[in-house]
Amino acid sequence: MTALYDQSVPFLIRGLESLSKVLKKAEAQADERKWDKDVILNLRLAPDMLRLISQVQLASDFGKGAGARLSGTTNPSMKDEEKTFEDLQARIGKTIDFLKTLKKEDFDPARTVTIKLSGKDTDFDPVTYFNAVAVPQFYFHATTAYNILRSNGFALGKLDFMGRG
């Protein structure tokens, strides 16, 4: 289904590219200020929330997972072993590379997308899955990564989040 491909894959790639730019800008500012990057990568918004590294990993996971589910392809496994900004950039790059391999013709509107919700399999049509599950999850983690950096004094703005900064 070309329309679903056109609405999902470019959207996910654009979001990941924006997240990559935000991380590059934050890393450059950390270098300028001589801030400890290990500390930055482990920041979180609240004690019970995941740290910056985890937010980026999850944005990657939801991006590649959505592409895989919608196209009926295997979701590539990525271990959560990133420890540096460079590692996170590599993960984002691998996720984008995977999304670029997906073919429009594999996006079947009749495909059922099954995911686990509250421990049980739940079926969705592809459009509902993308709009009600994939997009909110992807944006939650990408936005939280941005907000962790912004709330800790990084000079980032809305245009940075949108990939235009």
N, C-alpha and C positions, 0 to 999 in steps of 0.2 A: 504494500500500500504506500504509494509514493507520498501522499499527503502526510501520513504518520511519520515516515522517515524525515521528510522535510521539516516537520514541526519538532522532532525530537533530536536527531543527531546533530544538526547545526547548533541547536540550542545548548546541548550538553557540551559540545566542543567550545563554544563561545564562553560558557560559564567557567570551564576549566582553564581556558586561556586567560580569562580575567583574574581568576584565583592565582594563577602563575605570576601574573604581573604584580598583583598585590604582594605576594611573597617576595618577589625580586626587589620591590621598592622598600619593603620592611627590612630585608637583609642589608640593603645599601645604607639605610638609616642606622641600623645597628652597628655597622662597620664605622660610619662617621662618628657615632657617639661612643664607640668602644664598649658597647653593651655585650654582655655574655649571651651568645646565641643559644647555648643550651638552656639557659633560663627562659629565654623568649619562647623557644619551641615547647616548653613545658607549662607555659601560662595557660590559665583557664579563666572563664568569667566568674565562676562560683566554685566553691570547694567540691560540690557534687556533680560538676560538669566535666566533660572530657577536655583534655589539654589540646593545644593548637595542633600538634602532630596528628592526634586522633581525628580531629575535625577535618583535616585535609585528607587523611586516609579514607574517611567515610564519604566525603564528597566524591572521591575517586571511585569508591565501591559502588555508590548509588548511580554514578554516571555510567560506568561500564556494565553494571547489572541491568540497568534500564535498557541500554542498547542491546545487550545479549538477549534479554527476555523478549523484547519487542521483535527481534529478528530471528528468534529461534536458534541462536548460536550458543556455543559454550561460553560461559562467563569465565574469562581468564582469572586464574587464581593469583593473587598477589599477597605475599606475606607482609604483615605489618611490622617491618623491621627498620623503617626510616628513622634516622637519628639526627639528620642535618637538613639544612635548607636545600642543599644539592640533592639529597636523597628524595626529598619531597618533589622537587622539580622533575626528577627522573620518573617518579611514579605518575605525576600528572602527564608527562610526555608519553609514557607507555599507555596510559588510559586514552589519551587523544589518538595515538597511533591505532589502538584497537578500534575505536569508534570510526576511524577513517576506513577501516577494512570492510565495514558493513555495507551491504548492497540493498538498494531501494526495493528490489523485487522480493527480498526476504521478509519484508514487513507486511505480514498477512493479517488483514482485518478480521479474519475468522479465528485466528489463533487465540487460545485461552492462555492467559498469564496466571500462573499459580504461584503464590508466595505464602510463607508462613506468617500468620498474624495471631498473636496470643497463643502460640504453640500449635495452631491447626492450619491446615492448608486452606487457602481462600482463593477462589477463582475470580478473575476480572477479565473484561474485554480489554483489548490493548489501549484504547483511548482513555477509559476510566482508570486503568492502572497508571498510565503515564501522568495524567492530570491530578489524580487523587493520592497517589503514593509516591511515584518517582520524583516528580517536580518538587513537592514539599520537602521530601527527605534531602534531595540534592541541595536545594536552596537553604535549608536549615543549616546544614553543615558548612557550606561555603560562606553564608552570612555570619555564622558564629565564628569562623576563622577570622574573617574581616573584623568583627566586633572585638575579638580578643586583642588584636593588634591595635585597633583604634582606641580602645579603652585604656591601653597601656602607653599612650603618648605618641604613637606613630602618626605621622602626618599623612593621613589617607582621607580621601573624600569619596563622595558618591560616584564621581566619574571614574575613580580608581576601581571601585567595586564593579562598575559597568564595563570595565576594560578600556576606557577612553582616557584615563589619566596618565 
